[in-house]
Amino acid sequence: KTIVKKLDSIQSFGAMNILCTDKTGTLTEDKIVLEKYLDINGNEDIRILKHAFLNSYFQTGLKGNIDEAVIVRGLEHDLKNIITKYKKIDEIPFDFSRRRLSVIVSDENNKMQMITKGAVEEILNICTFVDYKGSVTPITKEIKDNIKNISKKLNQDGLRVVAICQKNDISKERVFDVTLEKNMVLLGFIGFLDPPKESAKIAIEKLNNSGIRVIVLTGDNADVTRCICNKVNINSKKILLGSDIDKLSDQAMLRVLKRVNIFAKLSPI
């Protein structure tokens, strides 16, 4: 059921011995659903959803499926009415080196607030405080370790996790840029489920039976990737991260390629 524009591509396709595939939207349905909004101790808390909703609603970059899932879940919880109480002042767009996105908003009393969402480790790096049920305390190694454990467990269940933090003491006179993303207060995290496609397992089986090796290249983290790959029968014993690849020479990389099928947390470069 495919229209082929270049006939010689069929010949190339027939000679293929390795197929590299992305994960999200290729091995998975790409129908992301926001399943959980949790405080720093892993308890459900609507405040986390509210802050995530403000961040996703007011950012003007390319709204990805994560933003859309946050907005859908926010609207289900009648958060539309809080939008009228805030106005957007500025934003610091997402990029792959920071792996986070910030919006600066002001409420009815002109109190300014920056809300940031992003990958758990990258958010932990910029937080010096945590907020638990409205009480703000300095972040400790124990709290960080506990947060990493909760996040890892969610990842192992196949949930993608995004952390949410905020900052209140922002001067109106300053320039809003990445230097503002420090000394922030961690609120909690949101977890998304993106189930594997039913057809993926069958397709991979057919490829393997034809002697074609499947390699997975993804920006997602190792635990979520392992969970999805196990469900579609891709061997996930060895996973190499983008940060490890940066340290390898081309020669070492060629050796690694002989035994590793999954490469996770890659940046586009």
Buried (B, 14 or more C-beta within 10 A) or exposed (E): EEEEEEEEEEEEEEEEEEBEBBBBEBBBBEEBBBBBBBBBBBEEBEBBBBBBBBBBBBBEEEEBBBBEBBBEBBEEEEBEEBBEEBEBBBBBBBEEEBBBBBBBBBEEEEEBBBBBBBBBBBBBBBBEBBBBEEEEEEBEEEBBEBBEEBBBEBBEBBBBBBBBBBBEEBEEEEEBEBEBBEEBBBBBBBBBBBBBBEEBBEBBEEBBEEEEEBBBBBBBBBBBBBBBBEBBBBEBEEBBBBEBBEEEEEEEEEEBEEEBBBBBBBEEE
